[in-house]
Amino acid sequence: MKWIHSLTQEIKSFDKKTSFILRKGLLFSLLLGLFSTLLLAFYNGIFAFPILFKIGISLLQTSLMFAVTFFICALGFDTIKKEWN
C-alpha cells in the first residue's frame, strides 16, 4: 500500500510536458482499446468472421502495451530529467 502512495506522489510531481505526453498517450491507448472492444462486440454479434476476433484481440493487446509503455517511459524520462537538474 505504501508503494502505491509513493507512486501516485511521483506521478503528481511530473513535469508539465511529461504529464501532457503521458495523458495524450493514455488517451490514445484508451481509444484504441475502445475500438478493439467495439470490434469484439461486432464479432460476438455477427460470429461470421473469425478474422474479426483476431484483429480485435490484437488491437486490445496493442492498446494495453501502449498504455504500459507510455507510463513506464514517462516515469523513466521524468526520473532522468530530475537527476540532470
C-alpha positions in Angstrom: 0.0 0.0 0.0 2.9 2.3 0.7 4.3 1.9 -2.8 1.0 2.9 -4.3 1.1 6.1 -2.3 4.7 6.8 -3.3 3.9 6.1 -7.0 0.9 8.5 -7.0 3.1 11.2 -5.4 5.7 10.6 -8.1 3.1 10.9 -10.9 1.8 14.2 -9.3 5.3 15.6 -9.4 5.7 15.1 -13.1 6.9 17.9 -15.3 4.1 19.6 -17.3 5.4 18.4 -20.7 5.8 14.8 -19.4 2.4 14.9 -17.9 0.9 16.2 -21.1 2.5 13.4 -23.2 1.5 10.8 -20.7 -2.1 11.9 -20.7 -2.2 12.0 -24.5 -0.6 8.6 -24.8 -3.0 7.1 -22.3 -5.9 8.7 -24.2 -4.7 7.2 -27.4 -4.4 3.8 -25.7 -7.9 4.1 -24.3 -9.4 5.0 -27.7 -7.6 2.1 -29.3 -8.9 -0.2 -26.6 -12.4 1.0 -27.1 -12.2 0.5 -30.8 -10.9 -3.1 -30.3 -13.8 -3.7 -27.8 -16.2 -2.5 -30.5 -14.7 -4.9 -33.0 -15.0 -7.8 -30.5 -18.6 -6.8 -29.8 -19.3 -7.0 -33.5 -17.7 -10.4 -33.6 -19.8 -11.5 -30.8 -23.0 -10.3 -32.6 -22.2 -11.5 -36.1 -20.0 -14.5 -35.4 -19.3 -15.0 -39.1 -15.8 -13.5 -39.4 -13.2 -15.2 -37.2 -10.6 -12.7 -38.5 -12.5 -10.0 -36.7 -11.8 -11.8 -33.4 -8.1 -11.9 -34.2 -8.0 -8.3 -35.1 -9.9 -7.2 -32.0 -7.7 -9.2 -29.7 -4.5 -8.0 -31.3 -5.7 -4.4 -31.1 -6.6 -4.9 -27.4 -3.2 -6.3 -26.6 -1.5 -3.5 -28.5 -3.5 -0.8 -26.6 -2.6 -2.3 -23.3 1.1 -2.5 -24.3 1.0 1.2 -25.4 -0.5 2.2 -22.1 2.1 0.4 -20.1 4.9 1.7 -22.3 3.8 5.3 -22.1 3.5 5.1 -18.3 6.9 3.4 -17.9 8.7 5.7 -20.3 7.2 8.8 -18.7 8.3 7.6 -15.3 11.8 6.9 -16.6 12.1 10.1 -18.5 11.0 12.2 -15.6 13.4 10.5 -13.3 16.3 11.1 -15.7 15.3 14.7 -16.2 15.2 15.3 -12.4 18.6 13.8 -11.9 20.2 16.0 -14.6 18.8 19.2 -13.0 
